[in-house]
Amino acid sequence: MKTLLCAFALLTASMAFAKSYSVTLYQNSILGATELKAGTYKLDLKDDKAIFTDGKKTAEAQAKVESAPDKFGSTTVRFQNGDGKYRIQEIRIGGTNMKVVFN
């Protein structure tokens, strides 16, 4: 019985650290070396990686999670557009003070 309780506690703790968010891209975007079509994606944050999944396609990139002083009202995506392509630079997660920064 103790073993079962310990296993359940570990499973619950690991689920608490797995973070998933919904992000909508309104235009085709570049994440790392992958082009993502406009649409809604599930964003999973694991260790130092951000993983985008839309059911068919998965893209991942190195990312750093930072805290802002205030909560963001909605999820927003900031881009770098120096070469005519929209490269994801930062995602601010609505309802939290967390932002995901990409190199």
C-alpha positions in Angstrom: 0.0 0.0 0.0 2.9 2.4 0.8 4.4 1.7 -2.5 1.2 2.5 -4.3 0.9 5.8 -2.4 4.5 6.7 -3.2 4.0 5.9 -6.9 0.8 8.0 -7.0 2.6 10.9 -5.3 5.5 10.8 -7.8 3.0 10.7 -10.7 1.1 13.6 -9.3 4.3 15.6 -8.8 5.6 14.9 -12.3 2.2 16.0 -13.8 2.4 19.3 -11.9 5.8 20.1 -13.6 4.5 19.3 -17.1 3.2 22.6 -18.5 1.0 22.8 -21.5 -0.6 25.8 -23.1 -2.6 26.7 -26.2 -1.0 29.1 -28.6 -2.6 30.4 -31.8 -0.4 31.6 -34.7 -2.3 33.9 -37.0 0.3 33.7 -39.8 2.9 31.2 -40.9 5.8 31.3 -38.5 9.3 30.0 -38.1 10.4 28.2 -34.9 14.0 27.2 -35.0 14.4 25.6 -38.4 10.7 24.5 -38.7 8.0 26.4 -40.5 4.7 26.3 -38.7 1.4 27.0 -40.6 -1.1 29.4 -39.1 -3.3 27.6 -36.6 -3.7 26.5 -33.0 -0.9 24.6 -31.3 -0.3 22.9 -28.0 2.8 24.3 -26.4 4.6 21.9 -24.0 7.5 23.2 -21.9 9.9 20.5 -20.8 13.3 21.3 -19.3 14.8 23.9 -21.7 12.7 23.0 -24.7 9.4 24.3 -26.1 7.5 21.7 -28.1 4.7 22.8 -30.5 2.2 20.1 -31.6 -0.9 20.5 -33.8 -1.8 16.8 -33.9 0.1 16.1 -37.2 3.3 18.1 -36.9 5.7 18.6 -34.0 8.4 21.3 -33.8 10.8 22.0 -30.9 13.3 24.6 -30.0 15.5 25.7 -27.2 13.7 28.1 -24.9 14.1 30.0 -21.7 11.2 30.7 -19.3 11.3 34.1 -17.7 9.0 35.9 -15.2 7.5 39.3 -15.8 6.5 41.6 -12.9 2.8 41.5 -13.9 0.4 38.9 -15.4 -0.3 39.0 -19.1 -4.0 39.6 -20.0 -3.8 37.3 -23.1 -1.4 35.0 -24.8 0.7 37.0 -27.4 3.4 36.0 -29.8 6.3 38.4 -30.6 8.2 38.0 -33.8 11.5 39.0 -35.4 10.9 39.9 -39.0 14.2 41.1 -40.4 14.3 38.8 -43.4 10.6 38.9 -44.4 9.8 35.7 -42.4 8.1 35.8 -39.0 10.4 34.1 -36.6 9.0 33.4 -33.1 11.0 35.4 -30.6 8.8 35.3 -27.5 5.5 34.0 -26.2 3.7 35.7 -23.3 1.3 33.3 -21.7 -2.0 34.9 -20.8 -3.2 34.6 -17.2 0.4 34.1 -16.0 3.5 36.3 -15.6 5.5 33.8 -17.7 7.1 34.4 -21.0 8.9 31.9 -23.2 12.0 33.4 -24.9 13.6 31.8 -28.0 17.1 32.4 -29.3 
